[in-house]
Amino acid sequence: MDLVFRALADPTRRAILDLLRGENGQTLVRLAVRLGASRQAAAKHLAVLEEAGLVVTRRVGREKRHYLDPGPIHEVATRWIAPFERRRLDALRDLKRRLEAIDEQ
C-alpha cells in the first residue's frame, strides 16, 4: 500500500490517472502530449504507477496501451476512507462546495 500512496502523492501521476479514467488505453505518446510533458518524463511517471499496480499495460499491435486499474484505489478507500462516517464526510464536502460557490458570486 505504500507504493500506492507514493504514486498518488505526485500531481502529475494523479493527472495521468485522471486522463486514463476519462479515456482508458492511451499510448505513452498521447499521454505525454496531453500532459505537456516529455515522453521520458511521462514514462517515468507511468513506471511508478505500474509498480504500484495502478496502471497496467497491454500490447496492441506495435503500440503499448496503458489502462487504469482501480483495484488499489478501492483498497485504499475501503481501508482508509470507508470506516469514517461517509455521510458526515459527504455533508462536509457539500457544505464546502456551497460555501465556495457563494464566495465566487
MOKA-V546998 format. One record per backbone hydrogen bond with DSSP energy under -0.5 kcal/mol. NH is the residue of the N-H (numbers start at 0). CO is the residue of the C=O. Records with the same first field share a line. If there is no record, write none. Layout:
BEGIN
NH = CO + CO
END
This chain:
BEGIN
4 = 0
5 = 1
6 = 2
7 = 3
8 = 4
9 = 6
13 = 9
14 = 10
15 = 11
16 = 12
17 = 13
18 = 14
19 = 15
20 = 16
21 = 17
22 = 18
24 = 65
25 = 65
27 = 63
30 = 26
31 = 27
32 = 28
33 = 29
34 = 30
35 = 31
36 = 31
41 = 37
42 = 38
43 = 39
44 = 40
45 = 41
46 = 42
47 = 43
48 = 44
49 = 45
50 = 46
51 = 47
52 = 49
53 = 48
54 = 48
55 = 66
57 = 64
59 = 62
62 = 59
64 = 57 + 62
65 = 25
66 = 55
68 = 53
69 = 67
71 = 68
73 = 69
74 = 70
75 = 71
76 = 72
77 = 73
78 = 74
79 = 75
80 = 75 + 76
81 = 76
83 = 80
85 = 83
88 = 84
89 = 85
90 = 86
91 = 87
92 = 88
93 = 89
94 = 90
95 = 91
96 = 92
97 = 93
98 = 94
99 = 95
100 = 96
101 = 97
102 = 98
103 = 99
104 = 100 + 101
END
